[in-house]
Amino acid sequence: MKFKIQCEDLLIPLQHVIGAVEKRQTLPALGNVLIKASEDKLIITATDLEIELVSVIELMVDEPGEITLPAKKLLDICKSLPNDAQISIDIDADRAVIKSGRSRFTLVTLPATDFPSLDEITSVYEFTVPQSTLKELIERSSFAMAQQDVRYYLNGLMMEISSGLIRTVATDGHRLAYCEKPIDTNLSDSKQVIIPRKGVSELLRLLQASDEPVKVVLGNNHVQCELANQRFTSKLIDGRFPDFNRVMPSDEGNTFTADRETLRQALVRSSILSNEKYRGIRLILNRDLLKLQAQNPDQEEANVEVEINYSGDDLEVGFNVNYMLDVLNTSNQDVIQGVIKDSSSSCLMTFPEESHCKYVIMPMRL
């Protein structure tokens, strides 16, 4: 195998796939990228056996072939060279010789036959959606995923497709994020999948805030997303996601509206003296006034007041301040709305101008 390529043309695809390279690999080949060179293109593949990332480069190749190269070392070599540098890669037996200007590198290779691949995906549902739509759905909900929960089905993002609608839901048992968007699909029934945390973060890195389409293929065990010159594949979490409709509170109750940025800054100020472990903060709602109180084990206190629009019952309830800040940081809207039924109820938070997203935060005892 032999080809020449501009440094930047190789660096960017490598950066796209490097997230799938296993850092503590059980198989030596998992620390490598697979490079397949045909007459008019290069295909670069990386996998950790859970996710697979593929980048395609249009390129006239001198000698076709396939080989695996150490991923991190190849990436570091490309990073160390100027973007406009010309790189030549020549495979000789079990060595790869990389030349650029007066620099020469020799890397140990492994045969392409050693490189594992994910099982072939069998399509159950296929649909196309703008990248910006899918990106927003993931960004607005994935922060609520659990981390290393024994309830393994919570350590991922639930995606549901039904006729004309796509929704994403994430929960860690203490909070829930829900987002939905209309799409052009006509399905007879709905399909739910749970994408694992690592797959969610890698897919988010690939998606752009553009109207360029992404083709999504849902299988029984995998999800695959095809972009212009990239392909993402991930195994799915095998489990049943909780019925989110059961925990979604009614939008009727004691309702307040506030300036989002003003409330965010007040929460940040009051959180300074909250318990570092539990991050609890007390919300006291009176007519057109919200009092925020925090205490820590050193008996230090913070009291912050914010003017809001509120005419409901006097309420006192505790919440995790980080959970509230996470919600406020998902949007740049001016107004945030909260609905709390009573002092033992969860809080439903929404942005009036963005009704397609809803957030639920469970109360905590202080």
N, C-alpha and C positions, 0 to 999 in steps of 0.2 A: 504494500500500500504506500502511495506517495502522492502528496499534494502540497500546494502553496496557498496561503490565505493571509489576508490582512489581519493583524493582531486583534483589532476591535471586533471584526466579524466572527472571531472565534471566542473572544472573551465574553461577549454578551450572552450567547447561547449557553456557555459553561456556567455563567452566573445564574441562569434560569433553572438549570438542572441540579446544581450543587446541593440544594436543600434535601434531595432524596438520597444523597450519599451517606451510608451508614458510618457513623464515627467510631463505634465500638463493634465492628463487624465480626460475625462468626465465620463468614466466608471471605477469604482474601479478595475475591472478585468484587465484593460489595463496596470496597474502598476505591474501585475503579469506575471509569465511565466507558461504556461501549461505543466505539466509533465505527460506523459502517459507511464506507465510501463507495458510491456507485459512480457512473460516468459524469452525472450532472448534479450530484448533491451529497452532502454529509448528513448522517443521522446520528445524533449524540443522545445516549440513553443512560440514565442513572436510576437505581432502585435500592430500596432497603427491604424489599419483599412485602412491604405494606403499601407504599406508594411508588409510582413510576413516573418519571418526567422525561419527556422526549423533546428535543429541539431539532429542527430541520434547517440546513443552510444550503442555499442554491450556490453551487460551485462546480467548476470544471475540474475534474480530478485526473491527475496524470496516470496513476495506477490504482484501480479499484481494489478493495479488500476490506477486512474487518479485524479489529483488535481491541483490547482494553488497555487503557492507560491510567496511571494513578491520578485520581481526580483532583485532589488538593494540590499536588505538585504541579500539574499541568495548569491549573488556575493561577497559582502563584507565579509561574513563569510568564503567563500572559499579562498578569498585572504589573510585572516588573519591567515590561517592554513598553515603548511608546505606542500609542493607539494606531499610528500610521505605519508602524513597522511591518515588514513582510516576514512571515513565518513559513518555513518549509518543514514538513514532517515526513520522515522516511523510515519505514519499518524494515529492520534487518534481523531476521530470526526472532529472538526473544528480547530485542532491544529496539527502542524508538529513538531516533536521532532528530533532535529539534534544533534548527539553526535560524538565527536572525542576526543579520549584520555580522559583527565579530563575536557574537555569543553562540555557544554550542552546548546543548544539554543532552545527556543520554539517560533515558528512563527504562526501567525494567517493565516489560509488558506481561500480560497473561492472555492466553488464547480466548477468542470470542466464545468458544464452546463452553468455557467455564462460567460465563456470565448468565445468571439466572433471569428468568422472565416471569412476570405475573401470568396467572391463568388467563386464557382467552376469555374476553368478556362476551357474554351472550345478551343481546339487547332485549329489554322488556319494554322500555319506553324511550323514545327519542324526541327531543324538542330543541328549538333554537331560541335564544334569548339575547338581547344586547348585553355586552360585557358590563356596562355601567349598572344595569338592573341587578345582575347577579352579584356584582361587587357590593352594591349598597345593601342588599339583603343580608349578605354575610357580615359586613362591617357593623350593621345596626343590631345584630343579634348574637354574634359568636362570642362576645366578651363574657356572656353569662354561662358559658360551658363550664362544667366541673373539671377539676384537675385531680387525676388519680383517685377518683371515687370508687369504692368497692362496687357501687352500682354502675358497672362499666358502660351501660347505655347512656349515662349522663355525660361521659367524657367525649362528647362529640356534638355535632350540629345536626338536628333533624331537618330534613328537607322534604316537603310534601308537594306533590304535583297533582292537581285536579283540573277539571275542564275550565280553561281560561284563567287559572290562578296558580301561582307558586308562592309558597310560604316557607320561612325558616324559623325555627324555634330552638332556644337553648335554655337550659336550667341547671342549676347546681343544687336544687332543693331548698335554697334560701331566697332565690330570686328567679325571675323568668323574663326572657326577652322574646318578643314575637314581632315578626315583620312579614308583610305580604305584598305582592304586586300582581297586577293582571298581565297575562302573557297570551300569546296566540296559540292555544292548544285546544284540542277537541277530544278529550279522553272520556271513555265510558265510565271509568271509576278512578279512584285516587291511588297514588303510590307513595309510600313513605320509605325513606332511607335515612340512616344515621352515618354521617361522614366523621371519621375520627379527627381529633384535635390537630394532629400534624398535617393531615390532608387538607384541613380547612385553612391552616396558615400558609401552606404552600400554594394552594389555589388562589388565595387572596393576593399573594405576591405576583402571580401571573396576570391577573385580571387588570384591565385598564378602565379608566372612567371615560369610555368612548361608546359610540353606538355600533362599533364593530361586533358582529355576531359571534357567539360561542355556541357550539353544538354540544348538548349534554346528552349522554347515553347512560341510562340507568339499567343495570343488570340486577340479577338476584344477589350477587356477592360483591359487585364492583360499581363504581361510578366513574365515568370518563368524560372529560371536557376537551374538545378540540378547538384550538384557536388557529390563526393563520399559519404559523410555522411552529406551533407547539402542541403537545398533547399531554394531558394530565390524567393519570389513572390512580385510583385509590381503592383499597379494600373497604368494605363497609363493616360497621359494628353490627354484629348479629344480636339483636335484642329488640324488645318492644319499648318504644318511647312512651313515657307517661301521657295520659290524656290531659293535655294542657287546658282544654276547655273547662275542666272541673275546677281548676285553681284560678281561672281568670275571673276576678271579681266584677260585679256589676259596675257600670259607670254612673250609678245613682248612689248618692250619699253626701257626706260633707265634702264639698268641692272648693278647692282654692286654685287661684291662678297667680303666677308671679313672673317677674322678669327673670328669664333664665340666667343671664350672666350675673345679675345681682344676687340671686339665690346661690349660684355656684360659688361666688367669692365668699359669701357668708358661711357656707358649709366648710370651705377650705379653712377659714379663720377659726371657726369653732372646733374643727377636727384636730388642731394643733395640740390641744390638751385632752384629747380623748384617749381611752385605753389603747395602747399600741397593739395589743393582741386582738381585742374584740371590736374595736373601732365603733363602739356604740355612741349614739348621740340622741338626746331627748328633744322632740319637737312638741312645742306647746302652742296650740292654735287658739287664738282669741279673735274677736271681730277685727278684721283687716290687719292683723298682726301675727307674725310668726316668731316665736322665741326659740332659739337654739341653745341647748345647754350640753356641756360635756364635762366629764370628770375623769380623773385617772387615779391609780392607786396611791399616788403621792398627795392626794387630797387637793390637787390643783383644779381650778374650775375655769371654764370659758362660758360667757353669756353674750350672745349676739342676737340682735333684733332686726327683722326685715319686714318692711311694709308689703302686704299682699292684698289681694281681693278675696275676702272670706266673710261669709255671713252665717256659717253653720254653727253647730254646737261647740262649746269649749272642749278641746280635746288635748290629751297628753299621751304621746306614744313614742316608743324608741325604735330606731332603725340603725343599720350599719351605714355609716356616712360614706364609705367607699362605694357602696352599691348605688347610692343616690348620685354621687358624682359621676360614676360610670354612665348612668342614664343621661345626665345633663351634657356629658361630653360627646354623645352620639350625634348631636344636632347643633346647628347654628341658628335655629329659630329664636325669635325674641321671647316667646311666651311658653311657659311650661304649666301643665295642669295636673293637679293631684286629686284623687278621690279616696277618702278614708271613711269607712262606715262607722267604726268606733275604735276605742283604744286598744282593742285586741285583734283588729283586722289588718289585713295587708293593704298596701297602698298601690293604687293603679295610677301610673304616671304616663301621660301622653303629651304630644305637642299638637295643639289644635289645628295647625296648618299641615300636619303630617299624620293623618288619622290611620295610615296603613301600618304604623308601628305602635306597639303597646308594651309597657314594662310593669312587672309586678314585683314588689319588694315585701318580704315577710317581716312582721314586727319582731323585735327582740326585747327581752326583759332586762331592764336596767336596775 
